[in-house]
Amino acid sequence: MSAPVKFDYLISRSGDVIFSFTVGTLAYFLNERDNPRAQNGKTLKDLVLRARQKKINEREARRQL
């Protein structure tokens, strides 16, 4: 019995990166479209912006002390 063949890449070195980025991006957009929470103002973009604004407000509050 021979040893199993070991592949380093699925497509190619750069093709794997492009493929994984494309699949991840499409999965994100499908999730945002189908997720009922995302349709009520809780998209990833909204959550990230809210967290960023909270950190900015905390930094400004510390600066005024």
PQR file of N, CA, C, O and H, with PARSE charges and radii, in Angstrom:
ATOM      1  N   MET A   1       0.849  -1.184   0.000 -0.4000 1.5000
ATOM      2  CA  MET A   1       0.000   0.000   0.000 -0.0000 2.0000
ATOM      3  C   MET A   1       0.888   1.239   0.000  0.5500 1.7000
ATOM      4  O   MET A   1       1.811   1.350   0.806 -0.5500 1.4000
ATOM      5  N   SER A   2       0.608   2.151  -0.892 -0.4000 1.5000
ATOM      6  CA  SER A   2       1.431   3.350  -1.004 -0.0000 2.0000
ATOM      7  C   SER A   2       0.942   4.432  -0.042  0.5500 1.7000
ATOM      8  O   SER A   2      -0.201   4.419   0.415 -0.5500 1.4000
ATOM      9  H   SER A   2      -0.142   2.060  -1.547  0.4000 1.0000
ATOM     10  N   ALA A   3       1.827   5.349   0.242 -0.4000 1.5000
ATOM     11  CA  ALA A   3       1.501   6.461   1.146 -0.0000 2.0000
ATOM     12  C   ALA A   3       0.533   7.424   0.450  0.5500 1.7000
ATOM     13  O   ALA A   3       0.571   7.569  -0.771 -0.5500 1.4000
ATOM     14  H   ALA A   3       2.756   5.359  -0.129  0.4000 1.0000
ATOM     15  N   PRO A   4      -0.323   8.073   1.221 -0.5600 1.5000
ATOM     16  CA  PRO A   4      -1.254   9.027   0.608  0.2800 2.0000
ATOM     17  C   PRO A   4      -0.497  10.215   0.011  0.5500 1.7000
ATOM     18  O   PRO A   4       0.566  10.601   0.497 -0.5500 1.4000
ATOM     19  N   VAL A   5      -1.055  10.771  -1.031 -0.4000 1.5000
ATOM     20  CA  VAL A   5      -0.441  11.911  -1.699 -0.0000 2.0000
ATOM     21  C   VAL A   5      -0.737  13.165  -0.892  0.5500 1.7000
ATOM     22  O   VAL A   5      -1.877  13.411  -0.499 -0.5500 1.4000
ATOM     23  H   VAL A   5      -1.919  10.457  -1.426  0.4000 1.0000
ATOM     24  N   LYS A   6       0.297  13.949  -0.654 -0.4000 1.5000
ATOM     25  CA  LYS A   6       0.139  15.176   0.122 -0.0000 2.0000
ATOM     26  C   LYS A   6       0.168  16.363  -0.842  0.5500 1.7000
ATOM     27  O   LYS A   6       1.154  16.580  -1.547 -0.5500 1.4000
ATOM     28  H   LYS A   6       1.223  13.749  -0.974  0.4000 1.0000
ATOM     29  N   PHE A   7      -0.924  17.127  -0.862 -0.4000 1.5000
ATOM     30  CA  PHE A   7      -0.999  18.310  -1.693 -0.0000 2.0000
ATOM     31  C   PHE A   7      -0.753  19.548  -0.837  0.5500 1.7000
ATOM     32  O   PHE A   7      -1.286  19.669   0.266 -0.5500 1.4000
ATOM     33  H   PHE A   7      -1.725  16.951  -0.290  0.4000 1.0000
ATOM     34  N   ASP A   8       0.050  20.453  -1.351 -0.4000 1.5000
ATOM     35  CA  ASP A   8       0.305  21.694  -0.628 -0.0000 2.0000
ATOM     36  C   ASP A   8      -0.792  22.724  -0.849  0.5500 1.7000
ATOM     37  O   ASP A   8      -1.092  23.516   0.045 -0.5500 1.4000
ATOM     38  H   ASP A   8       0.483  20.355  -2.247  0.4000 1.0000
ATOM     39  N   TYR A   9      -1.389  22.718  -2.034 -0.4000 1.5000
ATOM     40  CA  TYR A   9      -2.388  23.720  -2.373 -0.0000 2.0000
ATOM     41  C   TYR A   9      -3.601  23.042  -3.005  0.5500 1.7000
ATOM     42  O   TYR A   9      -3.478  21.987  -3.627 -0.5500 1.4000
ATOM     43  H   TYR A   9      -1.144  22.075  -2.760  0.4000 1.0000
ATOM     44  N   LEU A  10      -4.770  23.655  -2.843 -0.4000 1.5000
ATOM     45  CA  LEU A  10      -5.967  23.147  -3.520 -0.0000 2.0000
ATOM     46  C   LEU A  10      -5.963  23.552  -4.982  0.5500 1.7000
ATOM     47  O   LEU A  10      -6.174  22.721  -5.866 -0.5500 1.4000
ATOM     48  H   LEU A  10      -4.870  24.513  -2.338  0.4000 1.0000
ATOM     49  N   ILE A  11      -5.724  24.824  -5.233 -0.4000 1.5000
ATOM     50  CA  ILE A  11      -5.740  25.347  -6.601 -0.0000 2.0000
ATOM     51  C   ILE A  11      -4.323  25.715  -7.010  0.5500 1.7000
ATOM     52  O   ILE A  11      -3.730  25.081  -7.882 -0.5500 1.4000
ATOM     53  H   ILE A  11      -5.552  25.499  -4.516  0.4000 1.0000
ATOM     54  N   SER A  12      -3.800  26.727  -6.382 -0.4000 1.5000
ATOM     55  CA  SER A  12      -2.421  27.166  -6.557 -0.0000 2.0000
ATOM     56  C   SER A  12      -2.094  28.064  -5.374  0.5500 1.7000
ATOM     57  O   SER A  12      -2.953  28.322  -4.531 -0.5500 1.4000
ATOM     58  H   SER A  12      -4.282  27.242  -5.673  0.4000 1.0000
ATOM     59  N   ARG A  13      -0.884  28.530  -5.313 -0.4000 1.5000
ATOM     60  CA  ARG A  13      -0.480  29.338  -4.164 -0.0000 2.0000
ATOM     61  C   ARG A  13      -1.329  30.604  -4.061  0.5500 1.7000
ATOM     62  O   ARG A  13      -1.853  30.903  -2.988 -0.5500 1.4000
ATOM     63  H   ARG A  13      -0.186  28.320  -5.998  0.4000 1.0000
ATOM     64  N   SER A  14      -1.470  31.336  -5.131 -0.4000 1.5000
ATOM     65  CA  SER A  14      -2.278  32.561  -5.090 -0.0000 2.0000
ATOM     66  C   SER A  14      -3.764  32.252  -5.297  0.5500 1.7000
ATOM     67  O   SER A  14      -4.622  32.995  -4.819 -0.5500 1.4000
ATOM     68  H   SER A  14      -1.044  31.093  -6.003  0.4000 1.0000
ATOM     69  N   GLY A  15      -4.068  31.181  -5.994 -0.4000 1.5000
ATOM     70  CA  GLY A  15      -5.461  30.817  -6.236 -0.0000 2.0000
ATOM     71  C   GLY A  15      -6.189  30.456  -4.955  0.5500 1.7000
ATOM     72  O   GLY A  15      -7.379  30.740  -4.823 -0.5500 1.4000
ATOM     73  H   GLY A  15      -3.371  30.578  -6.383  0.4000 1.0000
ATOM     74  N   ASP A  16      -5.495  29.830  -4.005 -0.4000 1.5000
ATOM     75  CA  ASP A  16      -6.119  29.486  -2.728 -0.0000 2.0000
ATOM     76  C   ASP A  16      -6.518  30.738  -1.955  0.5500 1.7000
ATOM     77  O   ASP A  16      -7.585  30.778  -1.341 -0.5500 1.4000
ATOM     78  H   ASP A  16      -4.528  29.599  -4.112  0.4000 1.0000
ATOM     79  N   VAL A  17      -5.670  31.753  -1.984 -0.4000 1.5000
ATOM     80  CA  VAL A  17      -5.971  32.994  -1.274 -0.0000 2.0000
ATOM     81  C   VAL A  17      -7.179  33.679  -1.905  0.5500 1.7000
ATOM     82  O   VAL A  17      -8.087  34.114  -1.197 -0.5500 1.4000
ATOM     83  H   VAL A  17      -4.804  31.720  -2.483  0.4000 1.0000
ATOM     84  N   ILE A  18      -7.192  33.774  -3.212 -0.4000 1.5000
ATOM     85  CA  ILE A  18      -8.306  34.408  -3.914 -0.0000 2.0000
ATOM     86  C   ILE A  18      -9.597  33.622  -3.691  0.5500 1.7000
ATOM     87  O   ILE A  18     -10.655  34.205  -3.455 -0.5500 1.4000
ATOM     88  H   ILE A  18      -6.454  33.420  -3.787  0.4000 1.0000
ATOM     89  N   PHE A  19      -9.501  32.301  -3.766 -0.4000 1.5000
ATOM     90  CA  PHE A  19     -10.670  31.445  -3.562 -0.0000 2.0000
ATOM     91  C   PHE A  19     -11.229  31.607  -2.147  0.5500 1.7000
ATOM     92  O   PHE A  19     -12.440  31.751  -1.980 -0.5500 1.4000
ATOM     93  H   PHE A  19      -8.641  31.827  -3.958  0.4000 1.0000
ATOM     94  N   SER A  20     -10.376  31.585  -1.135 -0.4000 1.5000
ATOM     95  CA  SER A  20     -10.853  31.694   0.243 -0.0000 2.0000
ATOM     96  C   SER A  20     -11.432  33.076   0.523  0.5500 1.7000
ATOM     97  O   SER A  20     -12.428  33.190   1.237 -0.5500 1.4000
ATOM     98  H   SER A  20      -9.392  31.467  -1.270  0.4000 1.0000
ATOM     99  N   PHE A  21     -10.831  34.120  -0.020 -0.4000 1.5000
ATOM    100  CA  PHE A  21     -11.363  35.469   0.151 -0.0000 2.0000
ATOM    101  C   PHE A  21     -12.741  35.594  -0.505  0.5500 1.7000
ATOM    102  O   PHE A  21     -13.650  36.196   0.067 -0.5500 1.4000
ATOM    103  H   PHE A  21     -10.021  34.027  -0.600  0.4000 1.0000
ATOM    104  N   THR A  22     -12.893  35.033  -1.692 -0.4000 1.5000
ATOM    105  CA  THR A  22     -14.163  35.086  -2.407 -0.0000 2.0000
ATOM    106  C   THR A  22     -15.251  34.323  -1.655  0.5500 1.7000
ATOM    107  O   THR A  22     -16.364  34.825  -1.496 -0.5500 1.4000
ATOM    108  H   THR A  22     -12.154  34.544  -2.157  0.4000 1.0000
ATOM    109  N   VAL A  23     -14.940  33.124  -1.198 -0.4000 1.5000
ATOM    110  CA  VAL A  23     -15.919  32.316  -0.469 -0.0000 2.0000
ATOM    111  C   VAL A  23     -16.313  33.006   0.839  0.5500 1.7000
ATOM    112  O   VAL A  23     -17.493  33.035   1.188 -0.5500 1.4000
ATOM    113  H   VAL A  23     -14.036  32.716  -1.328  0.4000 1.0000
ATOM    114  N   GLY A  24     -15.355  33.553   1.552 -0.4000 1.5000
ATOM    115  CA  GLY A  24     -15.649  34.253   2.801 -0.0000 2.0000
ATOM    116  C   GLY A  24     -16.511  35.483   2.590  0.5500 1.7000
ATOM    117  O   GLY A  24     -17.436  35.739   3.360 -0.5500 1.4000
ATOM    118  H   GLY A  24     -14.397  33.529   1.268  0.4000 1.0000
ATOM    119  N   THR A  25     -16.209  36.244   1.550 -0.4000 1.5000
ATOM    120  CA  THR A  25     -16.990  37.437   1.251 -0.0000 2.0000
ATOM    121  C   THR A  25     -18.421  37.075   0.870  0.5500 1.7000
ATOM    122  O   THR A  25     -19.369  37.703   1.343 -0.5500 1.4000
ATOM    123  H   THR A  25     -15.457  36.036   0.925  0.4000 1.0000
ATOM    124  N   LEU A  26     -18.578  36.077   0.025 -0.4000 1.5000
ATOM    125  CA  LEU A  26     -19.924  35.651  -0.359 -0.0000 2.0000
ATOM    126  C   LEU A  26     -20.707  35.118   0.843  0.5500 1.7000
ATOM    127  O   LEU A  26     -21.902  35.386   0.967 -0.5500 1.4000
ATOM    128  H   LEU A  26     -17.809  35.567  -0.360  0.4000 1.0000
ATOM    129  N   ALA A  27     -20.057  34.378   1.713 -0.4000 1.5000
ATOM    130  CA  ALA A  27     -20.728  33.866   2.908 -0.0000 2.0000
ATOM    131  C   ALA A  27     -21.182  35.010   3.808  0.5500 1.7000
ATOM    132  O   ALA A  27     -22.274  34.968   4.374 -0.5500 1.4000
ATOM    133  H   ALA A  27     -19.086  34.160   1.611  0.4000 1.0000
ATOM    134  N   TYR A  28     -20.345  36.024   3.935 -0.4000 1.5000
ATOM    135  CA  TYR A  28     -20.718  37.196   4.742 -0.0000 2.0000
ATOM    136  C   TYR A  28     -21.959  37.873   4.168  0.5500 1.7000
ATOM    137  O   TYR A  28     -22.901  38.162   4.907 -0.5500 1.4000
ATOM    138  H   TYR A  28     -19.457  36.059   3.474  0.4000 1.0000
ATOM    139  N   PHE A  29     -21.971  38.129   2.861 -0.4000 1.5000
ATOM    140  CA  PHE A  29     -23.105  38.820   2.267 -0.0000 2.0000
ATOM    141  C   PHE A  29     -24.374  37.971   2.307  0.5500 1.7000
ATOM    142  O   PHE A  29     -25.465  38.513   2.484 -0.5500 1.4000
ATOM    143  H   PHE A  29     -21.206  37.895   2.261  0.4000 1.0000
ATOM    144  N   LEU A  30     -24.256  36.663   2.147 -0.4000 1.5000
ATOM    145  CA  LEU A  30     -25.431  35.798   2.274 -0.0000 2.0000
ATOM    146  C   LEU A  30     -25.970  35.821   3.698  0.5500 1.7000
ATOM    147  O   LEU A  30     -27.185  35.835   3.899 -0.5500 1.4000
ATOM    148  H   LEU A  30     -23.370  36.223   2.003  0.4000 1.0000
ATOM    149  N   ASN A  31     -25.093  35.825   4.674 -0.4000 1.5000
ATOM    150  CA  ASN A  31     -25.517  35.879   6.064 -0.0000 2.0000
ATOM    151  C   ASN A  31     -26.206  37.201   6.371  0.5500 1.7000
ATOM    152  O   ASN A  31     -27.238  37.221   7.041 -0.5500 1.4000
ATOM    153  H   ASN A  31     -24.107  35.814   4.511  0.4000 1.0000
ATOM    154  N   GLU A  32     -25.648  38.296   5.892 -0.4000 1.5000
ATOM    155  CA  GLU A  32     -26.259  39.601   6.125 -0.0000 2.0000
ATOM    156  C   GLU A  32     -27.635  39.689   5.469  0.5500 1.7000
ATOM    157  O   GLU A  32     -28.541  40.322   6.011 -0.5500 1.4000
ATOM    158  H   GLU A  32     -24.809  38.279   5.348  0.4000 1.0000
ATOM    159  N   ARG A  33     -27.793  39.066   4.321 -0.4000 1.5000
ATOM    160  CA  ARG A  33     -29.072  39.123   3.612 -0.0000 2.0000
ATOM    161  C   ARG A  33     -30.128  38.261   4.303  0.5500 1.7000
ATOM    162  O   ARG A  33     -31.288  38.664   4.390 -0.5500 1.4000
ATOM    163  H   ARG A  33     -27.057  38.552   3.880  0.4000 1.0000
ATOM    164  N   ASP A  34     -29.748  37.096   4.788 -0.4000 1.5000
ATOM    165  CA  ASP A  34     -30.706  36.137   5.330 -0.0000 2.0000
ATOM    166  C   ASP A  34     -30.927  36.248   6.833  0.5500 1.7000
ATOM    167  O   ASP A  34     -31.916  35.725   7.345 -0.5500 1.4000
ATOM    168  H   ASP A  34     -28.806  36.769   4.717  0.4000 1.0000
ATOM    169  N   ASN A  35     -30.042  36.907   7.540 -0.4000 1.5000
ATOM    170  CA  ASN A  35     -30.118  36.981   8.989 -0.0000 2.0000
ATOM    171  C   ASN A  35     -31.140  38.048   9.399  0.5500 1.7000
ATOM    172  O   ASN A  35     -30.976  39.212   9.033 -0.5500 1.4000
ATOM    173  H   ASN A  35     -29.238  37.332   7.124  0.4000 1.0000
ATOM    174  N   PRO A  36     -32.194  37.683  10.150 -0.5600 1.5000
ATOM    175  CA  PRO A  36     -33.200  38.682  10.533  0.2800 2.0000
ATOM    176  C   PRO A  36     -32.648  39.755  11.468  0.5500 1.7000
ATOM    177  O   PRO A  36     -33.141  40.883  11.457 -0.5500 1.4000
ATOM    178  N   ARG A  37     -31.642  39.433  12.272 -0.4000 1.5000
ATOM    179  CA  ARG A  37     -31.047  40.448  13.151 -0.0000 2.0000
ATOM    180  C   ARG A  37     -30.359  41.533  12.337  0.5500 1.7000
ATOM    181  O   ARG A  37     -30.378  42.704  12.716 -0.5500 1.4000
ATOM    182  H   ARG A  37     -31.242  38.516  12.280  0.4000 1.0000
ATOM    183  N   ALA A  38     -29.757  41.149  11.229 -0.4000 1.5000
ATOM    184  CA  ALA A  38     -29.042  42.115  10.401 -0.0000 2.0000
ATOM    185  C   ALA A  38     -29.999  43.085   9.727  0.5500 1.7000
ATOM    186  O   ALA A  38     -29.600  44.193   9.366 -0.5500 1.4000
ATOM    187  H   ALA A  38     -29.742  40.197  10.921  0.4000 1.0000
ATOM    188  N   GLN A  39     -31.236  42.694   9.554 -0.4000 1.5000
ATOM    189  CA  GLN A  39     -32.207  43.564   8.893 -0.0000 2.0000
ATOM    190  C   GLN A  39     -32.821  44.563   9.868  0.5500 1.7000
ATOM    191  O   GLN A  39     -33.570  45.447   9.452 -0.5500 1.4000
ATOM    192  H   GLN A  39     -31.560  41.795   9.847  0.4000 1.0000
ATOM    193  N   ASN A  40     -32.516  44.436  11.155 -0.4000 1.5000
ATOM    194  CA  ASN A  40     -33.053  45.348  12.162 -0.0000 2.0000
ATOM    195  C   ASN A  40     -31.985  46.304  12.678  0.5500 1.7000
ATOM    196  O   ASN A  40     -31.996  46.678  13.850 -0.5500 1.4000
ATOM    197  H   ASN A  40     -31.907  43.718  11.493  0.4000 1.0000
ATOM    198  N   GLY A  41     -31.073  46.696  11.813 -0.4000 1.5000
ATOM    199  CA  GLY A  41     -30.038  47.648  12.206 -0.0000 2.0000
ATOM    200  C   GLY A  41     -28.887  47.033  12.970  0.5500 1.7000
ATOM    201  O   GLY A  41     -28.130  47.761  13.613 -0.5500 1.4000
ATOM    202  H   GLY A  41     -31.064  46.393  10.860  0.4000 1.0000
ATOM    203  N   LYS A  42     -28.726  45.738  12.924 -0.4000 1.5000
ATOM    204  CA  LYS A  42     -27.641  45.074  13.633 -0.0000 2.0000
ATOM    205  C   LYS A  42     -26.707  44.377  12.658  0.5500 1.7000
ATOM    206  O   LYS A  42     -26.277  43.249  12.897 -0.5500 1.4000
ATOM    207  H   LYS A  42     -29.341  45.147  12.402  0.4000 1.0000
ATOM    208  N   THR A  43     -26.395  45.048  11.565 -0.4000 1.5000
ATOM    209  CA  THR A  43     -25.454  44.473  10.621 -0.0000 2.0000
ATOM    210  C   THR A  43     -24.058  44.543  11.218  0.5500 1.7000
ATOM    211  O   THR A  43     -23.831  45.257  12.195 -0.5500 1.4000
ATOM    212  H   THR A  43     -26.744  45.965  11.371  0.4000 1.0000
ATOM    213  N   LEU A  44     -23.144  43.819  10.647 -0.4000 1.5000
ATOM    214  CA  LEU A  44     -21.767  43.836  11.128 -0.0000 2.0000
ATOM    215  C   LEU A  44     -21.197  45.247  11.058  0.5500 1.7000
ATOM    216  O   LEU A  44     -20.485  45.686  11.962 -0.5500 1.4000
ATOM    217  H   LEU A  44     -23.329  43.239   9.853  0.4000 1.0000
ATOM    218  N   LYS A  45     -21.511  45.942   9.991 -0.4000 1.5000
ATOM    219  CA  LYS A  45     -21.016  47.314   9.835 -0.0000 2.0000
ATOM    220  C   LYS A  45     -21.532  48.197  10.967  0.5500 1.7000
ATOM    221  O   LYS A  45     -20.765  48.969  11.544 -0.5500 1.4000
ATOM    222  H   LYS A  45     -22.088  45.585   9.256  0.4000 1.0000
ATOM    223  N   ASP A  46     -22.820  48.096  11.294 -0.4000 1.5000
ATOM    224  CA  ASP A  46     -23.388  48.899  12.374 -0.0000 2.0000
ATOM    225  C   ASP A  46     -22.763  48.557  13.720  0.5500 1.7000
ATOM    226  O   ASP A  46     -22.471  49.452  14.513 -0.5500 1.4000
ATOM    227  H   ASP A  46     -23.443  47.470  10.825  0.4000 1.0000
ATOM    228  N   LEU A  47     -22.556  47.276  13.981 -0.4000 1.5000
ATOM    229  CA  LEU A  47     -21.968  46.864  15.249 -0.0000 2.0000
ATOM    230  C   LEU A  47     -20.532  47.336  15.389  0.5500 1.7000
ATOM    231  O   LEU A  47     -20.118  47.754  16.471 -0.5500 1.4000
ATOM    232  H   LEU A  47     -22.793  46.549  13.336  0.4000 1.0000
ATOM    233  N   VAL A  48     -19.764  47.273  14.299 -0.4000 1.5000
ATOM    234  CA  VAL A  48     -18.367  47.728  14.332 -0.0000 2.0000
ATOM    235  C   VAL A  48     -18.312  49.240  14.524  0.5500 1.7000
ATOM    236  O   VAL A  48     -17.494  49.740  15.297 -0.5500 1.4000
ATOM    237  H   VAL A  48     -20.100  46.933  13.420  0.4000 1.0000
ATOM    238  N   LEU A  49     -19.179  49.969  13.824 -0.4000 1.5000
ATOM    239  CA  LEU A  49     -19.201  51.423  13.978 -0.0000 2.0000
ATOM    240  C   LEU A  49     -19.597  51.829  15.396  0.5500 1.7000
ATOM    241  O   LEU A  49     -19.042  52.777  15.950 -0.5500 1.4000
ATOM    242  H   LEU A  49     -19.843  49.563  13.197  0.4000 1.0000
ATOM    243  N   ARG A  50     -20.555  51.115  15.980 -0.4000 1.5000
ATOM    244  CA  ARG A  50     -20.973  51.416  17.344 -0.0000 2.0000
ATOM    245  C   ARG A  50     -19.846  51.146  18.344  0.5500 1.7000
ATOM    246  O   ARG A  50     -19.635  51.935  19.265 -0.5500 1.4000
ATOM    247  H   ARG A  50     -21.007  50.345  15.530  0.4000 1.0000
ATOM    248  N   ALA A  51     -19.127  50.043  18.171 -0.4000 1.5000
ATOM    249  CA  ALA A  51     -18.002  49.734  19.059 -0.0000 2.0000
ATOM    250  C   ALA A  51     -16.885  50.753  18.892  0.5500 1.7000
ATOM    251  O   ALA A  51     -16.256  51.153  19.871 -0.5500 1.4000
ATOM    252  H   ALA A  51     -19.299  49.402  17.423  0.4000 1.0000
ATOM    253  N   ARG A  52     -16.638  51.171  17.664 -0.4000 1.5000
ATOM    254  CA  ARG A  52     -15.598  52.171  17.406 -0.0000 2.0000
ATOM    255  C   ARG A  52     -15.959  53.501  18.055  0.5500 1.7000
ATOM    256  O   ARG A  52     -15.105  54.152  18.657 -0.5500 1.4000
ATOM    257  H   ARG A  52     -17.149  50.846  16.869  0.4000 1.0000
ATOM    258  N   GLN A  53     -17.217  53.904  17.937 -0.4000 1.5000
ATOM    259  CA  GLN A  53     -17.659  55.162  18.538 -0.0000 2.0000
ATOM    260  C   GLN A  53     -17.564  55.096  20.059  0.5500 1.7000
ATOM    261  O   GLN A  53     -17.224  56.090  20.699 -0.5500 1.4000
ATOM    262  H   GLN A  53     -17.911  53.375  17.448  0.4000 1.0000
ATOM    263  N   LYS A  54     -17.859  53.943  20.639 -0.4000 1.5000
ATOM    264  CA  LYS A  54     -17.763  53.780  22.086 -0.0000 2.0000
ATOM    265  C   LYS A  54     -16.318  53.941  22.553  0.5500 1.7000
ATOM    266  O   LYS A  54     -16.062  54.577  23.575 -0.5500 1.4000
ATOM    267  H   LYS A  54     -18.135  53.135  20.118  0.4000 1.0000
ATOM    268  N   LYS A  55     -15.374  53.364  21.805 -0.4000 1.5000
ATOM    269  CA  LYS A  55     -13.962  53.499  22.166 -0.0000 2.0000
ATOM    270  C   LYS A  55     -13.495  54.942  22.028  0.5500 1.7000
ATOM    271  O   LYS A  55     -12.711  55.421  22.847 -0.5500 1.4000
ATOM    272  H   LYS A  55     -15.582  52.847  20.975  0.4000 1.0000
ATOM    273  N   ILE A  56     -13.966  55.631  21.004 -0.4000 1.5000
ATOM    274  CA  ILE A  56     -13.595  57.040  20.821 -0.0000 2.0000
ATOM    275  C   ILE A  56     -14.134  57.874  21.975  0.5500 1.7000
ATOM    276  O   ILE A  56     -13.428  58.739  22.495 -0.5500 1.4000
ATOM    277  H   ILE A  56     -14.603  55.242  20.338  0.4000 1.0000
ATOM    278  N   ASN A  57     -15.374  57.626  22.380 -0.4000 1.5000
ATOM    279  CA  ASN A  57     -15.963  58.373  23.489 -0.0000 2.0000
ATOM    280  C   ASN A  57     -15.216  58.114  24.795  0.5500 1.7000
ATOM    281  O   ASN A  57     -14.999  59.039  25.577 -0.5500 1.4000
ATOM    282  H   ASN A  57     -15.947  56.924  21.958  0.4000 1.0000
ATOM    283  N   GLU A  58     -14.818  56.859  25.039 -0.4000 1.5000
ATOM    284  CA  GLU A  58     -14.052  56.541  26.245 -0.0000 2.0000
ATOM    285  C   GLU A  58     -12.695  57.235  26.228  0.5500 1.7000
ATOM    286  O   GLU A  58     -12.240  57.735  27.257 -0.5500 1.4000
ATOM    287  H   GLU A  58     -14.994  56.106  24.404  0.4000 1.0000
ATOM    288  N   ARG A  59     -12.051  57.266  25.070 -0.4000 1.5000
ATOM    289  CA  ARG A  59     -10.749  57.920  24.952 -0.0000 2.0000
ATOM    290  C   ARG A  59     -10.872  59.424  25.202  0.5500 1.7000
ATOM    291  O   ARG A  59     -10.024  60.015  25.870 -0.5500 1.4000
ATOM    292  H   ARG A  59     -12.421  56.860  24.235  0.4000 1.0000
ATOM    293  N   GLU A  60     -11.922  60.038  24.668 -0.4000 1.5000
ATOM    294  CA  GLU A  60     -12.137  61.472  24.878 -0.0000 2.0000
ATOM    295  C   GLU A  60     -12.441  61.770  26.345  0.5500 1.7000
ATOM    296  O   GLU A  60     -11.999  62.791  26.873 -0.5500 1.4000
ATOM    297  H   GLU A  60     -12.611  59.558  24.125  0.4000 1.0000
ATOM    298  N   ALA A  61     -13.188  60.892  27.003 -0.4000 1.5000
ATOM    299  CA  ALA A  61     -13.507  61.092  28.422 -0.0000 2.0000
ATOM    300  C   ALA A  61     -12.244  61.010  29.271  0.5500 1.7000
ATOM    301  O   ALA A  61     -12.092  61.788  30.213 -0.5500 1.4000
ATOM    302  H   ALA A  61     -13.547  60.063  26.574  0.4000 1.0000
ATOM    303  N   ARG A  62     -11.327  60.081  28.960 -0.4000 1.5000
ATOM    304  CA  ARG A  62     -10.071  59.976  29.704 -0.0000 2.0000
ATOM    305  C   ARG A  62      -9.179  61.178  29.447  0.5500 1.7000
ATOM    306  O   ARG A  62      -8.436  61.607  30.329 -0.5500 1.4000
ATOM    307  H   ARG A  62     -11.450  59.449  28.195  0.4000 1.0000
ATOM    308  N   ARG A  63      -9.252  61.713  28.250 -0.4000 1.5000
ATOM    309  CA  ARG A  63      -8.408  62.846  27.885 -0.0000 2.0000
ATOM    310  C   ARG A  63      -8.809  64.103  28.653  0.5500 1.7000
ATOM    311  O   ARG A  63      -7.960  64.948  28.937 -0.5500 1.4000
ATOM    312  H   ARG A  63      -9.855  61.364  27.534  0.4000 1.0000
ATOM    313  N   GLN A  64     -10.069  64.234  28.985 -0.4000 1.5000
ATOM    314  CA  GLN A  64     -10.555  65.429  29.672 -0.0000 2.0000
ATOM    315  C   GLN A  64     -10.308  65.379  31.161  0.5500 1.7000
ATOM    316  O   GLN A  64     -10.539  66.379  31.842 -0.5500 1.4000
ATOM    317  H   GLN A  64     -10.759  63.548  28.754  0.4000 1.0000
ATOM    318  N   LEU A  65      -9.850  64.268  31.699 -0.4000 1.5000
ATOM    319  CA  LEU A  65      -9.576  64.177  33.144 -0.0000 2.0000
ATOM    320  C   LEU A  65      -8.343  64.904  33.542  0.5500 1.7000
ATOM    321  O   LEU A  65      -7.986  64.916  34.720 -0.5500 1.4000
ATOM    322  H   LEU A  65      -9.662  63.456  31.146  0.4000 1.0000
TER
END
